[in-house]
């Protein structure tokens, strides 16, 4: 029997790591009562407070006695946009959770999940990411918090505030797992990182970063990459100076600004960073100023030393699953009244979605005729479909292929593409958006983040699949594909009804994930639309040269 494991429901499981002894709790999965042990709220770095505010993470000094890892720790500070609209969470928030299946066998593969939320919201907690479904497939699951918004991504181009602290937190957690997971029965040389939305863009940044090389073996990217317009800010210095000025800082010297901002109460800091503003050249929609950015050569440990386009040339070559949902853009419907949404066929509204280089009349006319042909004679639901498609493409789809084309060009590692379009009873985000506007339910498919309900149980909303339902079947299929990939780098197995082949440049294909109708499709995901944007980008470049 493995020395780390105690098979008794009465005893707590204790693991010893460098920082001290950790005590976990026995639990059972929601769907089939499979036993597992959860270690929740483990500090993986020193609290990033006082002099450590805005600095990269530092090793935790440890504790005496036994650390009771029995519950989720606090969210990282953020505005609760969904319910109270207040600032919630704590600055002391660098904690992770480890969930271990109670099966005695060789070292288990490890899956580390990076949560989404536009680099500004959410957490790794069980409210959103309980392990019940994935853990049934006998993998160790790790979820984590990382600093968000201004605390995670303020960038003043100096070592005291280098930018990308949130990404560095993630990498610190990955390294913590690599160092410690064997004590939990995990295989330190079989780690898959996966994420959704901003978590997916984060995973992409780690694939691109020279600092993250060799820490993980595989990656899964769900609905997000470093090239999405919301995932990168080239105006980080403007944002930092404006924030400092808004908070009354009398200096524009980066060193003095950091000293000043370290003394500002954390709620005031986050409140000031949530005020919507844009700088010249930036679009007006979906702009968060405190997101990943290039780190200055004045900074000693640079996670992003150059533009993502440049980093592609030296990116890690690892097996990858990468995909999108068919109604990604629906997530933005919540920000607009229906009447306003219906105006997004007009030039004025289309231009709000675009950075300045796309704002010429010629370009916008092309967009208008591509997405809105015959718009006036369409039904309301057809109009919503057209608008959703434009939102999806601008913010998620058009840059999707850029994230893995370099892997296909090198041809040395498998890339599995998918489009998730299952329209089930536990598509949480579609359900939430439709609660006040039921007409949205007529849009067929999956909203941004809807696939998450088939990988994780979220305690906050408590949507779970009914016994013998198509939702349960979808949940089992998704978890089997994802965990097979984590175990071997190949999502296929004989107990699955579907066969998922990798894509390639000369023979592109993807898996359409849609319940019983899950099947392989020849061609690129949304190939025609991706080509339209590629041609448009070339036209823009040509115009800039003239």
GUVEXRO-860153 format. One record per residue (C-alpha): residue number from 1; x negated, y negated, z negated; residue in three letters. Coordinates in pm, 1 decimal, padded with zeros to 6 digits, m for minus. Layout:
 num        x        y        z residuo
 NUM        X        Y        Z     ALA
...
REM end
This chain:
 num        x        y        z residuo
   1  00000.0  00000.0  00000.0     UNK
   2 m00120.0 m00350.4  00078.5     UNK
   3 m00264.2 m00503.9 m00238.2     UNK
   4 m00075.4 m00831.1 m00190.5     UNK
   5  00265.5 m00670.6 m00191.2     UNK
   6  00487.8 m00578.5 m00484.0     UNK
   7  00798.1 m00377.5 m00391.3     UNK
   8  01024.2 m00468.7 m00678.3     UNK
   9  01327.1 m00694.1 m00667.3     UNK
  10  01270.0 m00786.4 m01030.3     UNK
  11  00912.6 m00900.5 m00993.3     UNK
  12  00806.4 m01213.8 m00814.3     UNK
  13  00542.9 m01180.2 m00547.7     UNK
  14  00213.3 m01350.3 m00628.8     UNK
  15 m00051.5 m01447.7 m00375.4     UNK
  16 m00393.7 m01594.4 m00458.8     UNK
  17 m00545.5 m01860.2 m00233.8     UNK
  18 m00836.0 m02101.3 m00280.8     UNK
  19 m00611.6 m02365.3 m00444.6     UNK
  20 m00466.7 m02119.9 m00697.9     UNK
  21 m00194.4 m01858.5 m00750.4     UNK
  22  00136.9 m01891.3 m00562.7     UNK
  23  00457.9 m01722.7 m00667.3     UNK
  24  00724.5 m01642.1 m00406.3     UNK
  25  01086.4 m01535.7 m00432.3     UNK
  26  01265.0 m01234.5 m00287.5     UNK
  27  01546.9 m01305.8 m00048.0     UNK
  28  01758.4 m01131.5  00217.4     UNK
  29  01846.1 m01232.1  00570.7     UNK
  30  02189.8 m01367.8  00646.0     UNK
  31  02284.2 m01124.4  00922.9     UNK
  32  02156.5 m00786.3  00810.3     UNK
  33  02030.7 m00824.5  00451.9     UNK
  34  01673.8 m00751.9  00556.5     UNK
  35  01447.5 m00827.6  00256.5     UNK
  36  01179.7 m01095.7  00281.3     UNK
  37  00977.6 m01314.4  00047.0     UNK
  38  00985.3 m01691.4  00071.8     UNK
  39  00712.8 m01927.4 m00048.3     UNK
  40  00862.1 m02275.7 m00024.5     UNK
  41  00712.3 m02614.4 m00093.3     UNK
  42  00342.3 m02518.7 m00083.7     UNK
  43  00122.0 m02831.5 m00077.8     UNK
  44 m00116.1 m02792.1  00217.1     UNK
  45 m00292.7 m03128.6  00172.7     UNK
  46 m00339.8 m03391.9 m00094.2     UNK
  47 m00044.9 m03635.3 m00122.6     UNK
  48 m00111.8 m03909.2  00140.7     UNK
  49 m00039.2 m04198.7 m00097.7     UNK
  50 m00214.8 m04514.3 m00223.3     UNK
  51 m00565.3 m04522.9 m00066.0     UNK
  52 m00476.4 m04221.2  00151.1     UNK
  53 m00177.9 m04394.6  00313.8     UNK
  54 m00249.0 m04410.7  00692.4     UNK
  55 m00554.5 m04184.7  00657.9     UNK
  56 m00595.9 m03832.6  00800.7     UNK
  57 m00499.5 m03547.4  00563.2     UNK
  58 m00739.5 m03439.1  00286.9     UNK
  59 m00774.1 m03094.7  00125.5     UNK
  60 m00550.0 m03034.8 m00174.5     UNK
  61 m00754.9 m03001.2 m00497.7     UNK
  62 m00546.0 m02708.4 m00623.8     UNK
  63 m00362.7 m02637.3 m00948.8     UNK
  64 m00398.2 m02442.7 m01269.5     UNK
  65 m00160.5 m02163.8 m01363.5     UNK
  66  00089.6 m02017.7 m01117.5     UNK
  67  00252.1 m02253.3 m00866.0     UNK
  68  00620.3 m02161.2 m00836.1     UNK
  69  00691.6 m02190.4 m00461.7     UNK
  70  01066.3 m02155.7 m00501.6     UNK
  71  01222.9 m02449.1 m00318.7     UNK
  72  01184.3 m02691.4 m00028.9     UNK
  73  00998.6 m03006.0 m00119.3     UNK
  74  01093.3 m03354.6 m00014.0     UNK
  75  01139.4 m03478.7  00340.6     UNK
  76  00875.8 m03717.0  00470.8     UNK
  77  01008.7 m04074.5  00445.4     UNK
  78  01258.8 m04159.2  00718.8     UNK
  79  01588.0 m04327.2  00786.2     UNK
  80  01882.9 m04089.6  00753.1     UNK
  81  02040.7 m04181.0  01085.9     UNK
  82  02305.5 m03907.9  01073.2     UNK
  83  02484.8 m03961.6  00744.4     UNK
  84  02390.8 m04232.5  00491.9     UNK
  85  02185.7 m04467.4  00719.5     UNK
  86  01956.8 m04515.1  00414.4     UNK
  87  01582.4 m04456.8  00378.2     UNK
  88  01534.1 m04107.6  00231.8     UNK
  89  01241.6 m03880.6  00147.4     UNK
  90  00903.4 m03933.5 m00017.0     UNK
  91  00553.3 m04028.5  00085.7     UNK
  92  00421.1 m03723.7 m00099.8     UNK
  93  00560.4 m03477.2  00155.3     UNK
  94  00283.5 m03259.0  00302.3     UNK
  95  00431.7 m02921.0  00219.0     UNK
  96  00489.3 m02602.9  00414.9     UNK
  97  00697.4 m02287.2  00375.9     UNK
  98  00585.2 m01928.6  00442.6     UNK
  99  00842.1 m01652.4  00498.9     UNK
 100  00714.0 m01294.7  00486.8     UNK
 101  00914.0 m00986.0  00598.1     UNK
 102  00904.6 m00709.9  00339.6     UNK
 103  00774.0 m00439.5  00571.2     UNK
 104  00453.8 m00256.6  00493.1     UNK
 105  00251.4 m00234.2  00809.9     UNK
 106 m00058.8 m00378.4  00969.6     UNK
 107 m00125.2 m00753.5  00971.7     UNK
 108  00178.7 m00939.3  01101.1     UNK
 109  00183.6 m01194.9  01383.5     UNK
 110  00241.0 m01552.2  01267.1     UNK
 111  00476.9 m01812.6  01414.7     UNK
 112  00434.1 m02176.2  01306.5     UNK
 113  00722.1 m02410.8  01385.4     UNK
 114  00684.2 m02787.0  01436.1     UNK
 115  01015.6 m02969.3  01396.8     UNK
 116  01155.7 m03229.7  01636.3     UNK
 117  01315.2 m03566.6  01565.6     UNK
 118  01143.3 m03820.7  01796.5     UNK
 119  00839.4 m03831.5  01557.8     UNK
 120  01070.1 m04032.1  01327.6     UNK
 121  01323.7 m03792.0  01175.3     UNK
 122  01399.3 m03443.2  01036.6     UNK
 123  01181.5 m03198.5  00841.2     UNK
 124  01068.1 m02837.4  00819.2     UNK
 125  01324.3 m02764.2  00547.1     UNK
 126  01582.6 m02485.8  00530.8     UNK
 127  01854.6 m02745.6  00584.9     UNK
 128  01765.1 m02714.3  00952.1     UNK
 129  01519.4 m02424.2  00984.9     UNK
 130  01601.2 m02122.4  00767.9     UNK
 131  01404.2 m01813.6  00877.2     UNK
 132  01693.4 m01563.2  00873.9     UNK
 133  01700.7 m01473.7  01245.6     UNK
 134  01334.0 m01469.9  01348.1     UNK
 135  01218.3 m01285.7  01037.1     UNK
 136  01430.3 m00984.0  01136.1     UNK
 137  01174.3 m00921.1  01411.6     UNK
 138  00892.6 m00865.9  01158.2     UNK
 139  00687.4 m01180.1  01211.7     UNK
 140  00568.9 m01423.9  00945.5     UNK
 141  00732.1 m01764.1  00994.7     UNK
 142  00579.2 m02090.6  00873.6     UNK
 143  00765.2 m02425.9  00879.4     UNK
 144  00609.9 m02757.4  00778.5     UNK
 145  00654.4 m03127.8  00717.2     UNK
 146  00429.1 m03390.1  00876.3     UNK
 147  00420.7 m03767.6  00836.8     UNK
 148  00666.1 m03955.1  01056.2     UNK
 149  00714.1 m04299.0  01205.7     UNK
 150  00483.1 m04576.5  01079.4     UNK
 151  00324.9 m04353.7  00810.1     UNK
 152  00243.1 m04087.7  01068.6     UNK
 153  00162.1 m04293.3  01376.3     UNK
 154  00054.3 m04650.9  01294.0     UNK
 155 m00265.3 m04700.9  01494.6     UNK
 156 m00507.7 m04987.8  01422.6     UNK
 157 m00803.2 m04829.5  01607.2     UNK
 158 m01011.4 m04790.2  01287.7     UNK
 159 m01099.3 m04493.0  01062.6     UNK
 160 m00878.6 m04634.1  00786.8     UNK
 161 m00579.1 m04613.1  01021.1     UNK
 162 m00677.6 m04408.7  01326.3     UNK
 163 m00329.8 m04319.6  01455.4     UNK
 164 m00175.8 m03974.9  01503.5     UNK
 165 m00186.6 m03894.0  01131.0     UNK
 166  00130.6 m03685.3  01183.7     UNK
 167 m00041.9 m03472.7  01450.0     UNK
 168 m00345.9 m03440.7  01223.2     UNK
 169 m00115.5 m03321.0  00942.5     UNK
 170  00013.5 m03049.2  01177.0     UNK
 171 m00339.6 m02942.5  01270.3     UNK
 172 m00437.8 m02941.1  00901.2     UNK
 173 m00139.8 m02710.5  00834.0     UNK
 174 m00239.2 m02482.9  01125.9     UNK
 175 m00590.5 m02455.5  00980.9     UNK
 176 m00450.4 m02393.2  00631.2     UNK
 177 m00250.7 m02102.8  00774.7     UNK
 178 m00549.5 m01966.0  00967.0     UNK
 179 m00751.5 m01973.1  00644.3     UNK
 180 m00487.6 m01831.9  00407.3     UNK
 181 m00231.9 m01625.9  00597.6     UNK
 182 m00416.0 m01293.4  00557.3     UNK
 183 m00334.6 m01316.5  00183.0     UNK
 184  00034.1 m01303.7  00281.8     UNK
 185 m00020.2 m01007.5  00515.6     UNK
 186 m00052.4 m01218.7  00830.2     UNK
 187 m00296.2 m01191.0  01119.5     UNK
 188 m00511.9 m01506.0  01123.6     UNK
 189 m00610.2 m01426.0  01483.9     UNK
 190 m00254.6 m01399.7  01611.5     UNK
 191 m00092.1 m01740.3  01556.3     UNK
 192  00173.0 m01883.4  01789.1     UNK
 193  00268.0 m02248.9  01748.1     UNK
 194  00610.1 m02353.8  01871.8     UNK
 195  00820.1 m02665.9  01855.1     UNK
 196  01128.9 m02838.6  01988.3     UNK
 197  01158.4 m03193.8  02128.5     UNK
 198  00893.8 m03405.5  01946.7     UNK
 199  00774.2 m03076.2  01796.6     UNK
 200  00727.9 m02944.2  02150.4     UNK
 201  00542.1 m03260.2  02256.2     UNK
 202  00326.4 m03208.7  01943.7     UNK
 203  00248.4 m02851.9  02051.5     UNK
 204  00149.9 m02992.5  02391.3     UNK
 205 m00082.8 m03246.5  02227.0     UNK
 206 m00255.4 m02962.0  02040.6     UNK
 207 m00300.5 m02771.2  02367.5     UNK
 208 m00460.6 m03088.3  02508.4     UNK
 209 m00669.9 m03185.7  02204.8     UNK
 210 m01036.7 m03086.5  02172.2     UNK
 211 m00990.4 m03070.5  01790.1     UNK
 212 m00721.4 m02799.9  01806.9     UNK
 213 m00912.4 m02549.0  02021.4     UNK
 214 m00923.6 m02193.0  01886.8     UNK
 215 m00681.1 m02253.9  01598.1     UNK
 216 m00387.1 m02075.5  01768.0     UNK
 217 m00353.4 m01811.7  02039.5     UNK
 218 m00021.4 m01891.3  02209.0     UNK
 219  00234.2 m02170.5  02234.8     UNK
 220  00605.3 m02223.6  02300.3     UNK
 221  00731.2 m02565.1  02414.4     UNK
 222  01106.5 m02630.3  02394.2     UNK
 223  01234.8 m02951.8  02556.5     UNK
 224  00941.0 m03186.1  02516.6     UNK
 225  00590.6 m03266.2  02638.5     UNK
 226  00325.9 m03536.5  02602.1     UNK
 227  00431.8 m03690.3  02935.4     UNK
 228  00790.9 m03760.6  02828.3     UNK
 229  00832.7 m04139.2  02801.3     UNK
 230  00937.1 m04129.4  02432.9     UNK
 231  00636.3 m03915.1  02329.1     UNK
 232  00352.0 m04160.2  02390.7     UNK
 233  00291.7 m04531.9  02330.3     UNK
 234  00025.7 m04724.7  02521.2     UNK
 235  00125.0 m05043.8  02332.3     UNK
 236  00034.5 m04913.2  01987.3     UNK
 237 m00176.5 m05217.1  01896.4     UNK
 238  00107.9 m05459.7  01980.7     UNK
 239  00343.3 m05251.8  01763.8     UNK
 240  00099.0 m05250.3  01469.6     UNK
 241  00042.0 m05628.0  01484.6     UNK
 242  00413.8 m05705.5  01515.5     UNK
 243  00498.7 m05483.8  01217.3     UNK
 244  00227.3 m05647.5  01004.2     UNK
 245  00348.4 m05993.0  01102.5     UNK
 246  00715.5 m05903.9  01030.9     UNK
 247  00611.5 m05784.7  00683.7     UNK
 248  00433.8 m06114.0  00610.7     UNK
 249  00070.0 m06012.9  00660.1     UNK
 250 m00130.5 m06334.9  00709.1     UNK
 251 m00417.2 m06168.2  00901.9     UNK
 252 m00461.7 m05997.2  01235.5     UNK
 253 m00785.5 m05825.3  01125.9     UNK
 254 m00713.2 m05446.5  01130.7     UNK
 255 m00902.6 m05383.4  00802.6     UNK
 256 m00706.5 m05655.5  00622.0     UNK
 257 m00379.0 m05537.4  00775.9     UNK
 258 m00433.0 m05184.3  00639.7     UNK
 259 m00512.4 m05315.0  00291.4     UNK
 260 m00199.4 m05531.6  00305.8     UNK
 261  00029.7 m05255.3  00435.9     UNK
 262 m00092.7 m05006.3  00173.1     UNK
 263  00064.2 m05232.2 m00089.9     UNK
 264  00400.9 m05271.5  00085.3     UNK
 265  00673.2 m05056.1 m00079.3     UNK
 266  00728.8 m04753.4  00140.9     UNK
 267  01101.6 m04818.0  00197.7     UNK
 268  01027.9 m05171.0  00322.3     UNK
 269  00763.7 m05033.6  00555.6     UNK
 270  00996.5 m04777.4  00711.5     UNK
 271  01288.0 m05022.2  00727.7     UNK
 272  01075.7 m05274.6  00918.4     UNK
 273  00953.4 m05005.7  01160.0     UNK
 274  01310.2 m04901.4  01247.4     UNK
 275  01398.5 m05243.5  01391.8     UNK
 276  01439.0 m05194.9  01766.6     UNK
 277  01212.3 m05409.6  01981.9     UNK
 278  01022.7 m05366.0  02306.7     UNK
 279  00709.9 m05511.6  02462.2     UNK
 280  00660.8 m05623.3  02819.1     UNK
 281  00674.4 m05329.1  03058.8     UNK
 282  00860.5 m05099.8  02817.5     UNK
 283  01206.7 m04960.4  02890.6     UNK
 284  01492.8 m05051.3  02658.6     UNK
 285  01632.2 m04704.0  02588.4     UNK
 286  01490.2 m04443.9  02349.2     UNK
 287  01195.5 m04654.7  02235.8     UNK
 288  01021.0 m04570.3  01911.1     UNK
 289  00699.4 m04766.8  01870.5     UNK
 290  00532.2 m04534.8  01617.6     UNK
 291  00461.4 m04217.4  01811.7     UNK
 292  00136.4 m04058.1  01940.7     UNK
 293 m00121.1 m04285.6  02105.6     UNK
 294 m00483.0 m04279.6  02223.0     UNK
 295 m00739.7 m04307.5  01942.6     UNK
 296 m01014.4 m04566.6  01976.3     UNK
 297 m01379.3 m04466.7  02018.2     UNK
 298 m01433.4 m04653.1  01688.0     UNK
 299 m01259.5 m04357.1  01520.6     UNK
 300 m01477.6 m04065.7  01410.4     UNK
 301 m01239.9 m03764.6  01438.8     UNK
 302 m01024.1 m03820.3  01746.3     UNK
 303 m00737.6 m03582.7  01808.1     UNK
 304 m00635.4 m03775.3  02123.3     UNK
 305 m00955.5 m03931.0  02257.5     UNK
 306 m00804.7 m04010.7  02600.5     UNK
 307 m00478.3 m04032.0  02794.2     UNK
 308 m00291.3 m03697.2  02818.6     UNK
 309 m00347.8 m03701.8  03199.4     UNK
 310 m00722.8 m03704.5  03133.4     UNK
 311 m00708.4 m03441.1  02858.1     UNK
 312 m00535.5 m03197.0  03095.2     UNK
 313 m00873.1 m03135.6  03261.1     UNK
 314 m01016.5 m02975.3  02945.9     UNK
 315 m00694.0 m02836.9  02793.1     UNK
 316 m00687.2 m02497.8  02619.3     UNK
 317 m00584.8 m02214.0  02853.2     UNK
 318 m00338.6 m02001.9  02654.4     UNK
 319 m00020.2 m01805.2  02731.0     UNK
 320  00279.1 m02039.8  02725.7     UNK
 321  00658.4 m02035.7  02720.3     UNK
 322  00800.9 m02369.4  02832.1     UNK
 323  01159.0 m02468.3  02903.2     UNK
 324  01446.6 m02713.6  02887.0     UNK
 325  01822.3 m02714.0  02829.7     UNK
 326  02061.1 m02797.7  03111.3     UNK
 327  02232.5 m03091.3  02932.7     UNK
 328  01927.9 m03249.0  02762.3     UNK
 329  02052.0 m03603.9  02827.7     UNK
 330  02375.7 m03547.3  02638.0     UNK
 331  02184.0 m03618.5  02315.3     UNK
 332  02184.4 m03987.4  02415.3     UNK
 333  02561.9 m04002.2  02454.8     UNK
 334  02601.9 m04059.3  02082.4     UNK
 335  02444.4 m04405.5  02109.9     UNK
 336  02705.1 m04540.3  02353.4     UNK
 337  03079.2 m04597.0  02366.3     UNK
 338  03241.7 m04409.8  02657.8     UNK
 339  03312.4 m04735.1  02844.7     UNK
 340  02945.3 m04832.7  02823.0     UNK
 341  02830.3 m04484.3  02923.3     UNK
 342  03038.0 m04503.8  03238.6     UNK
 343  02839.9 m04812.9  03342.8     UNK
 344  02513.1 m04623.9  03376.9     UNK
 345  02565.4 m04602.5  03752.7     UNK
 346  02501.2 m04978.8  03776.0     UNK
 347  02160.7 m05131.7  03855.2     UNK
 348  02146.7 m05330.2  03529.8     UNK
 349  02201.3 m05017.9  03320.4     UNK
 350  01974.6 m04787.4  03521.3     UNK
 351  01690.1 m05037.4  03476.4     UNK
 352  01724.2 m05011.1  03094.7     UNK
 353  01606.5 m04648.7  03121.3     UNK
 354  01289.8 m04728.3  03316.9     UNK
 355  00945.3 m04865.4  03246.3     UNK
 356  00858.3 m05176.1  03446.4     UNK
 357  00679.4 m05000.9  03734.0     UNK
 358  01007.4 m04832.7  03837.2     UNK
 359  01216.3 m05148.9  03817.9     UNK
 360  01197.8 m05266.0  04182.1     UNK
 361  01528.3 m05293.8  04372.5     UNK
 362  01405.2 m05039.2  04625.9     UNK
 363  01336.3 m04776.3  04357.2     UNK
 364  01660.5 m04835.9  04165.1     UNK
 365  01864.2 m04815.6  04488.5     UNK
 366  01706.9 m04476.8  04559.6     UNK
 367  01795.9 m04357.6  04206.9     UNK
 368  02149.0 m04490.2  04247.5     UNK
 369  02211.7 m04310.7  04575.5     UNK
 370  02049.4 m03983.6  04452.4     UNK
 371  02252.3 m03955.1  04128.2     UNK
 372  02570.5 m04149.8  04201.6     UNK
 373  02681.6 m04068.2  04554.9     UNK
 374  03061.6 m04106.4  04568.9     UNK
 375  03068.2 m04202.9  04200.2     UNK
 376  03386.1 m04413.0  04217.2     UNK
 377  03595.1 m04128.8  04354.0     UNK
 378  03475.7 m03879.8  04090.3     UNK
 379  03671.7 m03763.2  03783.8     UNK
 380  03561.6 m03881.8  03438.9     UNK
 381  03391.4 m03550.7  03365.5     UNK
 382  03203.7 m03555.9  03699.0     UNK
 383  03087.6 m03909.1  03619.5     UNK
 384  02964.5 m03794.6  03277.9     UNK
 385  02780.1 m03505.7  03447.3     UNK
 386  02600.4 m03749.7  03681.3     UNK
 387  02501.1 m03975.7  03390.5     UNK
 388  02388.4 m03679.5  03179.9     UNK
 389  02173.2 m03555.9  03469.4     UNK
 390  02002.1 m03894.7  03505.9     UNK
 391  01937.5 m03919.5  03128.9     UNK
 392  01806.6 m03559.6  03125.0     UNK
 393  01569.5 m03622.2  03414.3     UNK
 394  01429.2 m03955.9  03297.2     UNK
 395  01361.7 m03847.3  02940.0     UNK
 396  01290.5 m03472.8  02967.4     UNK
 397  01297.1 m03299.2  03307.2     UNK
 398  01090.4 m03508.3  03549.6     UNK
 399  00768.1 m03465.8  03347.0     UNK
 400  00831.5 m03104.5  03246.5     UNK
 401  00616.7 m02938.8  03517.1     UNK
 402  00323.6 m03173.1  03459.0     UNK
 403  00278.1 m03009.9  03118.2     UNK
 404  00182.3 m02667.4  03254.8     UNK
 405  00089.3 m02714.4  03622.3     UNK
 406 m00279.9 m02721.5  03526.0     UNK
 407 m00235.0 m02371.8  03378.0     UNK
 408 m00075.6 m02250.6  03702.2     UNK
 409 m00352.5 m02410.5  03909.0     UNK
 410 m00618.5 m02231.7  03706.4     UNK
 411 m00410.4 m01911.8  03723.3     UNK
 412 m00582.9 m01754.6  03424.6     UNK
 413 m00298.3 m01730.3  03177.8     UNK
 414  00076.2 m01648.4  03201.5     UNK
 415  00338.1 m01926.6  03192.6     UNK
 416  00702.0 m01829.6  03130.7     UNK
 417  00964.5 m02090.0  03223.9     UNK
 418  01327.3 m02099.3  03113.3     UNK
 419  01642.3 m02308.6  03129.3     UNK
 420  01877.6 m02263.3  02833.2     UNK
 421  02241.3 m02319.6  02930.2     UNK
 422  02439.3 m02096.1  02693.4     UNK
 423  02758.1 m02273.3  02585.8     UNK
 424  02849.2 m02106.4  02257.3     UNK
 425  03043.1 m02174.7  01938.0     UNK
 426  02724.9 m02257.7  01743.7     UNK
 427  02577.3 m02514.6  01985.1     UNK
 428  02540.4 m02754.8  01693.1     UNK
 429  02447.8 m03079.4  01866.8     UNK
 430  02713.1 m03046.7  02134.4     UNK
 431  02968.8 m02977.3  01860.7     UNK
 432  02858.3 m03278.5  01654.4     UNK
 433  02869.4 m03514.1  01954.8     UNK
 434  03210.8 m03378.9  02055.8     UNK
 435  03363.9 m03412.0  01708.3     UNK
 436  03474.9 m03768.0  01781.7     UNK
 437  03484.6 m03737.5  02162.2     UNK
 438  03628.1 m03397.1  02259.3     UNK
 439  03595.2 m03478.3  02632.5     UNK
 440  03221.9 m03400.1  02598.4     UNK
 441  03313.9 m03033.7  02548.7     UNK
 442  03412.6 m03019.9  02916.9     UNK
 443  03045.7 m03058.0  03011.3     UNK
 444  02933.0 m02699.9  03063.8     UNK
 445  02609.0 m02587.9  02902.1     UNK
 446  02370.8 m02676.4  02621.0     UNK
 447  02284.3 m03018.6  02479.4     UNK
 448  01928.9 m03106.5  02373.9     UNK
 449  01836.9 m02893.1  02067.3     UNK
 450  02134.9 m02655.7  02104.3     UNK
 451  01905.5 m02354.1  02152.3     UNK
 452  01779.6 m02407.9  01796.8     UNK
 453  02098.2 m02253.1  01651.1     UNK
 454  01999.3 m01920.4  01808.1     UNK
 455  01650.2 m01918.9  01653.5     UNK
 456  01719.7 m02072.4  01311.3     UNK
 457  02005.3 m02088.2  01064.8     UNK
 458  02054.7 m02450.0  00953.3     UNK
 459  02198.7 m02459.0  00601.8     UNK
 460  02311.1 m02821.8  00638.4     UNK
 461  02568.8 m02746.5  00909.9     UNK
 462  02599.1 m02371.6  00833.5     UNK
 463  02692.6 m02269.9  01189.3     UNK
 464  02626.1 m01897.3  01213.4     UNK
 465  02717.4 m01633.9  01472.4     UNK
 466  03022.8 m01416.9  01403.2     UNK
 467  02974.1 m01037.2  01389.1     UNK
 468  02984.4 m00871.4  01735.2     UNK
 469  03008.6 m01212.0  01907.5     UNK
 470  02837.4 m01332.5  02225.2     UNK
 471  02664.8 m01587.7  01998.8     UNK
 472  02514.3 m01308.0  01788.8     UNK
 473  02399.9 m01128.5  02103.8     UNK
 474  02238.2 m01453.7  02231.8     UNK
 475  02070.3 m01502.4  01894.8     UNK
 476  01923.3 m01149.8  01902.6     UNK
 477  01801.0 m01189.7  02263.1     UNK
 478  01635.7 m01528.2  02199.8     UNK
 479  01463.2 m01408.6  01882.8     UNK
 480  01344.3 m01090.2  02053.2     UNK
 481  01198.5 m01282.7  02352.7     UNK
 482  01026.7 m01542.2  02130.2     UNK
 483  00882.2 m01290.3  01883.3     UNK
 484  00772.6 m01042.0  02153.0     UNK
 485  00574.2 m01328.1  02305.5     UNK
 486  00427.0 m01413.8  01963.7     UNK
 487  00323.9 m01052.9  01909.0     UNK
 488  00166.9 m00976.3  02248.3     UNK
 489  00181.7 m01280.1  02479.7     UNK
 490  00455.2 m01102.5  02679.5     UNK
 491  00824.8 m01171.7  02598.6     UNK
 492  00946.6 m00844.3  02751.0     UNK
 493  01027.2 m00515.1  02577.3     UNK
 494  01219.8 m00199.7  02667.2     UNK
 495  01503.9 m00279.8  02423.9     UNK
 496  01596.0 m00598.9  02615.3     UNK
 497  01844.3 m00606.4  02903.0     UNK
 498  01653.4 m00889.1  03075.2     UNK
 499  01314.5 m00894.0  03247.8     UNK
 500  01125.3 m01222.0  03234.1     UNK
 501  00844.8 m01263.1  03486.6     UNK
 502  00584.5 m01538.4  03458.7     UNK
 503  00602.3 m01824.8  03706.5     UNK
 504  00330.5 m01924.2  03953.3     UNK
 505  00254.8 m02202.1  04202.8     UNK
 506  00329.0 m01991.3  04509.9     UNK
 507  00618.4 m01797.8  04357.3     UNK
 508  00794.5 m02017.1  04099.7     UNK
 509  01069.1 m01853.5  03893.9     UNK
 510  01237.4 m01898.6  03559.2     UNK
 511  01476.2 m01727.5  03320.1     UNK
 512  01824.8 m01876.7  03308.6     UNK
 513  01923.8 m01808.7  02945.9     UNK
 514  02302.7 m01784.7  02939.7     UNK
 515  02434.8 m01503.1  02720.0     UNK
 516  02536.8 m01195.0  02919.3     UNK
 517  02456.0 m01383.7  03238.4     UNK
 518  02085.7 m01426.5  03148.3     UNK
 519  01886.2 m01361.7  03465.9     UNK
 520  01579.4 m01459.6  03668.7     UNK
 521  01613.4 m01747.6  03916.0     UNK
 522  01371.3 m01796.2  04204.4     UNK
 523  01225.3 m02148.0  04235.3     UNK
 524  01143.6 m02428.2  03993.2     UNK
 525  01373.0 m02538.5  03711.8     UNK
 526  01563.6 m02833.5  03867.2     UNK
 527  01319.6 m02827.5  04158.1     UNK
 528  01505.4 m03076.5  04382.6     UNK
 529  01534.2 m03332.8  04104.0     UNK
 530  01169.1 m03292.0  04001.4     UNK
 531  01062.4 m03341.7  04365.5     UNK
 532  01277.0 m03658.5  04386.9     UNK
 533  01087.4 m03812.3  04091.6     UNK
 534  00751.3 m03698.5  04222.7     UNK
 535  00821.5 m03868.6  04556.8     UNK
 536  00946.8 m04177.0  04372.9     UNK
 537  00626.3 m04197.5  04166.3     UNK
 538  00423.1 m04180.6  04487.3     UNK
 539  00634.0 m04460.4  04639.2     UNK
 540  00572.7 m04673.9  04328.6     UNK
 541  00196.5 m04612.8  04352.6     UNK
 542  00202.1 m04707.1  04720.1     UNK
 543  00392.6 m05029.5  04646.3     UNK
 544  00142.9 m05120.6  04371.6     UNK
 545 m00145.4 m05085.0  04619.6     UNK
 546  00018.8 m05305.9  04883.1     UNK
REM end
